[in-house]
Amino acid sequence: MPKINKPDMPLLRAKIREVLAFAPTRKFTEAMILDAANRLVPVPVALDDVRRAIEWNLGSGFVDYVFNRDEDRDEWFLTDRGLAKEGIK
């Protein structure tokens, strides 16, 4: 069975914030974050990896979400702490 390369989690955690920093006034779905993360890291990223990286950032206070009732989905954004971490004023 071939070995599957996994993304470096600290790198992926940072890339999640980088994705959200692309448009700091917008909110992003998991699908949007997954698509952008796959463009930024050298190995394919699975949705579960993105979810773990998002949860880590949530626990660290760098990201938060709102539930979009019209679309029945969570939408993620950088918090003030996350904006500061990314150097955005």
Secondary structure, DSSP 8 states (H G I E B T S, - for coil): --------HHHHHHHHHHHHHTSTTS-B-HHHHHHHHHHHSSS---HHHHHHHHHHHHHTTSEEEEEETTTTEEEEEE-HHHHHHTT--
